[in-house]
Amino acid sequence: MAIAPKTIAMIAGGLVVVGGGFALAPTLGDLFTQAVAPSTAIVGDEIEFEVNANGETYGSPLNDRVPDLILARAEGGKTGYIRVSELEFARNLWRSTSDPNAVYDIPVYESDGETEIGVFRVLKDTPGPRDGFNN
């Protein structure tokens, strides 16, 4: 029994979407855990985030709580943190552009939120920090 090319394309597309979701998981979340010296923590509803010297929370989104800086993998593979406000700004820029090939780079920081270690590319399909949660 032959499978139609359109069916093969749809299956391959589905695999790319599902595989892409798994590939992006460490970019925005919790696959990587870095050993960091704990500072003070904000505690509430069983969720704790570390706090840097600037008072910004950092870590991985959990349930519907999102810290100021979330784990991300920079171009080139370094793991650091991106500022949620910068991610949302870049995603809004993307949605308002007419250029389908637009790319917006935002800085990837150490947990201090100041030391830049690379850039994170925001594309059309880059998920937001709360994507995947049942809010």
Short mmCIF file of the C-alpha atoms (twelve columns), coordinates in Angstrom:
data_MODEL
# 
_entry.id   MODEL 
# 
loop_
_atom_site.group_PDB 
_atom_site.id 
_atom_site.type_symbol 
_atom_site.label_atom_id 
_atom_site.label_alt_id 
_atom_site.label_comp_id 
_atom_site.label_asym_id 
_atom_site.label_seq_id 
_atom_site.Cartn_x 
_atom_site.Cartn_y 
_atom_site.Cartn_z 
_atom_site.pdbx_PDB_model_num 
ATOM 1   C CA . MET A 1   0.000  0.000  0.000  1 
ATOM 2   C CA . ALA A 2   1.523  3.341  -1.069 1 
ATOM 3   C CA . ILE A 3   1.340  6.352  1.163  1 
ATOM 4   C CA . ALA A 4   0.502  9.652  -0.496 1 
ATOM 5   C CA . PRO A 5   3.285  12.279 -0.479 1 
ATOM 6   C CA . LYS A 6   0.952  14.711 1.300  1 
ATOM 7   C CA . THR A 7   0.451  12.187 4.123  1 
ATOM 8   C CA . ILE A 8   4.205  11.692 4.439  1 
ATOM 9   C CA . ALA A 9   4.703  15.464 4.566  1 
ATOM 10  C CA . MET A 10  2.055  15.812 7.289  1 
ATOM 11  C CA . ILE A 11  3.636  13.036 9.375  1 
ATOM 12  C CA . ALA A 12  7.105  14.537 8.951  1 
ATOM 13  C CA . GLY A 13  5.745  17.968 9.866  1 
ATOM 14  C CA . GLY A 14  4.159  16.550 12.995 1 
ATOM 15  C CA . LEU A 15  7.425  14.920 13.996 1 
ATOM 16  C CA . VAL A 16  9.249  18.217 13.487 1 
ATOM 17  C CA . VAL A 17  6.728  20.076 15.663 1 
ATOM 18  C CA . VAL A 18  6.825  17.467 18.435 1 
ATOM 19  C CA . GLY A 19  10.604 17.113 18.188 1 
ATOM 20  C CA . GLY A 20  10.957 20.897 18.151 1 
ATOM 21  C CA . GLY A 21  8.956  21.088 21.360 1 
ATOM 22  C CA . PHE A 22  11.352 18.688 23.016 1 
ATOM 23  C CA . ALA A 23  14.332 20.560 21.572 1 
ATOM 24  C CA . LEU A 24  13.060 23.886 22.907 1 
ATOM 25  C CA . ALA A 25  12.264 22.533 26.368 1 
ATOM 26  C CA . PRO A 26  15.795 23.071 27.675 1 
ATOM 27  C CA . THR A 27  15.877 26.487 26.079 1 
ATOM 28  C CA . LEU A 28  13.037 27.767 28.208 1 
ATOM 29  C CA . GLY A 29  12.937 25.459 31.039 1 
ATOM 30  C CA . ASP A 30  14.017 22.836 33.232 1 
ATOM 31  C CA . LEU A 31  16.135 20.199 31.607 1 
ATOM 32  C CA . PHE A 32  19.378 21.787 32.735 1 
ATOM 33  C CA . THR A 33  20.149 22.459 36.352 1 
ATOM 34  C CA . GLN A 34  23.191 24.537 37.039 1 
ATOM 35  C CA . ALA A 35  24.986 24.412 40.333 1 
ATOM 36  C CA . VAL A 36  24.670 27.912 41.720 1 
ATOM 37  C CA . ALA A 37  25.414 29.226 45.141 1 
ATOM 38  C CA . PRO A 38  22.049 29.877 46.736 1 
ATOM 39  C CA . SER A 39  21.238 33.362 47.845 1 
ATOM 40  C CA . THR A 40  17.981 34.446 49.360 1 
ATOM 41  C CA . ALA A 41  14.877 32.848 47.912 1 
ATOM 42  C CA . ILE A 42  11.349 34.074 47.346 1 
ATOM 43  C CA . VAL A 43  9.032  31.517 48.863 1 
ATOM 44  C CA . GLY A 44  5.360  31.097 48.099 1 
ATOM 45  C CA . ASP A 45  2.978  28.293 47.259 1 
ATOM 46  C CA . GLU A 46  5.716  25.625 47.308 1 
ATOM 47  C CA . ILE A 47  7.742  27.462 44.618 1 
ATOM 48  C CA . GLU A 48  11.115 28.979 45.332 1 
ATOM 49  C CA . PHE A 49  13.308 30.977 42.997 1 
ATOM 50  C CA . GLU A 50  16.847 32.074 43.639 1 
ATOM 51  C CA . VAL A 51  17.424 35.833 43.805 1 
ATOM 52  C CA . ASN A 52  20.505 37.593 42.425 1 
ATOM 53  C CA . ALA A 53  22.191 40.684 43.876 1 
ATOM 54  C CA . ASN A 54  19.898 42.928 41.794 1 
ATOM 55  C CA . GLY A 55  16.793 41.384 43.351 1 
ATOM 56  C CA . GLU A 56  15.842 39.509 40.179 1 
ATOM 57  C CA . THR A 57  14.520 35.972 40.512 1 
ATOM 58  C CA . TYR A 58  16.020 33.295 38.279 1 
ATOM 59  C CA . GLY A 59  15.358 29.672 37.461 1 
ATOM 60  C CA . SER A 60  12.889 27.652 35.436 1 
ATOM 61  C CA . PRO A 61  9.186  28.419 35.036 1 
ATOM 62  C CA . LEU A 62  7.146  26.183 37.292 1 
ATOM 63  C CA . ASN A 63  3.391  25.772 37.065 1 
ATOM 64  C CA . ASP A 64  2.172  29.279 36.312 1 
ATOM 65  C CA . ARG A 65  5.011  31.062 38.165 1 
ATOM 66  C CA . VAL A 66  7.804  32.558 36.082 1 
ATOM 67  C CA . PRO A 67  10.986 34.140 37.478 1 
ATOM 68  C CA . ASP A 68  12.480 37.354 36.055 1 
ATOM 69  C CA . LEU A 69  15.287 35.397 34.359 1 
ATOM 70  C CA . ILE A 70  14.634 31.973 32.840 1 
ATOM 71  C CA . LEU A 71  17.028 29.262 31.723 1 
ATOM 72  C CA . ALA A 72  17.992 29.415 28.056 1 
ATOM 73  C CA . ARG A 73  20.609 28.056 25.713 1 
ATOM 74  C CA . ALA A 74  22.535 30.701 23.799 1 
ATOM 75  C CA . GLU A 75  23.543 30.340 20.167 1 
ATOM 76  C CA . GLY A 76  26.670 28.214 20.378 1 
ATOM 77  C CA . GLY A 77  25.377 26.101 23.241 1 
ATOM 78  C CA . LYS A 78  26.168 28.007 26.448 1 
ATOM 79  C CA . THR A 79  23.458 27.788 29.086 1 
ATOM 80  C CA . GLY A 80  22.439 30.939 30.911 1 
ATOM 81  C CA . TYR A 81  19.379 33.068 31.546 1 
ATOM 82  C CA . ILE A 82  17.233 35.391 29.475 1 
ATOM 83  C CA . ARG A 83  15.176 38.211 30.896 1 
ATOM 84  C CA . VAL A 84  11.468 37.408 30.467 1 
ATOM 85  C CA . SER A 85  10.663 41.051 29.685 1 
ATOM 86  C CA . GLU A 86  13.205 41.043 26.826 1 
ATOM 87  C CA . LEU A 87  11.808 37.760 25.489 1 
ATOM 88  C CA . GLU A 88  8.253  39.085 25.509 1 
ATOM 89  C CA . PHE A 89  9.363  42.347 23.860 1 
ATOM 90  C CA . ALA A 90  11.133 40.449 21.055 1 
ATOM 91  C CA . ARG A 91  8.125  38.160 20.577 1 
ATOM 92  C CA . ASN A 92  5.859  41.227 20.314 1 
ATOM 93  C CA . LEU A 93  8.226  42.777 17.754 1 
ATOM 94  C CA . TRP A 94  8.066  39.578 15.740 1 
ATOM 95  C CA . ARG A 95  4.282  39.544 15.782 1 
ATOM 96  C CA . SER A 96  4.138  43.146 14.562 1 
ATOM 97  C CA . THR A 97  6.597  42.765 11.675 1 
ATOM 98  C CA . SER A 98  5.672  42.032 8.096  1 
ATOM 99  C CA . ASP A 99  9.047  40.352 7.468  1 
ATOM 100 C CA . PRO A 100 8.547  36.574 7.675  1 
ATOM 101 C CA . ASN A 101 12.303 36.067 8.091  1 
ATOM 102 C CA . ALA A 102 12.764 38.496 10.965 1 
ATOM 103 C CA . VAL A 103 15.114 37.418 13.749 1 
ATOM 104 C CA . TYR A 104 15.510 39.232 17.042 1 
ATOM 105 C CA . ASP A 105 18.493 38.465 19.269 1 
ATOM 106 C CA . ILE A 106 18.301 39.037 23.008 1 
ATOM 107 C CA . PRO A 107 21.180 38.704 25.487 1 
ATOM 108 C CA . VAL A 108 21.807 35.548 27.490 1 
ATOM 109 C CA . TYR A 109 23.186 36.340 30.944 1 
ATOM 110 C CA . GLU A 110 24.827 34.634 33.858 1 
ATOM 111 C CA . SER A 111 22.455 34.382 36.850 1 
ATOM 112 C CA . ASP A 112 23.532 37.902 37.891 1 
ATOM 113 C CA . GLY A 113 21.457 39.321 35.023 1 
ATOM 114 C CA . GLU A 114 24.384 41.527 33.967 1 
ATOM 115 C CA . THR A 115 27.197 39.370 32.563 1 
ATOM 116 C CA . GLU A 116 26.354 38.603 28.931 1 
ATOM 117 C CA . ILE A 117 27.488 35.176 27.711 1 
ATOM 118 C CA . GLY A 118 25.747 35.004 24.338 1 
ATOM 119 C CA . VAL A 119 22.542 35.671 22.449 1 
ATOM 120 C CA . PHE A 120 19.217 33.894 22.171 1 
ATOM 121 C CA . ARG A 121 17.407 33.997 18.820 1 
ATOM 122 C CA . VAL A 122 13.713 34.834 18.898 1 
ATOM 123 C CA . LEU A 123 11.938 33.530 15.818 1 
ATOM 124 C CA . LYS A 124 8.322  33.276 14.722 1 
ATOM 125 C CA . ASP A 125 7.709  30.050 16.641 1 
ATOM 126 C CA . THR A 126 9.717  30.814 19.792 1 
ATOM 127 C CA . PRO A 127 7.498  29.888 22.749 1 
ATOM 128 C CA . GLY A 128 6.813  32.274 25.574 1 
ATOM 129 C CA . PRO A 129 7.743  31.597 29.194 1 
ATOM 130 C CA . ARG A 130 4.224  30.454 30.072 1 
ATOM 131 C CA . ASP A 131 3.573  28.369 26.952 1 
ATOM 132 C CA . GLY A 132 2.722  24.813 27.848 1 
ATOM 133 C CA . PHE A 133 1.255  25.659 31.233 1 
ATOM 134 C CA . ASN A 134 -2.418 25.432 32.056 1 
ATOM 135 C CA . ASN A 135 -2.943 29.026 33.215 1 
# 
